[in-house]
Amino acid sequence: MVKIKCPKCGEINPDILTNCRKCGATLPSRFGAFQVKICPKCSRTNPAGRTTCVYCGSQLI
């Protein structure tokens, strides 16, 4: 099981929760790290924050 740190109070919560068990703040999605962009030229996955493809350098949409 993955642990998620509350951005408001710092409490460590199990990843099955959507709200912090201590303060009730909304926890970041555990699937956030999996957000990607697909390169239109080479069809490879890139981190969501990229503007150019890691593999071929093409502009990402």
Order of alpha helices (4+ residues) and beta strands (2+ residues): beta-beta-beta-beta
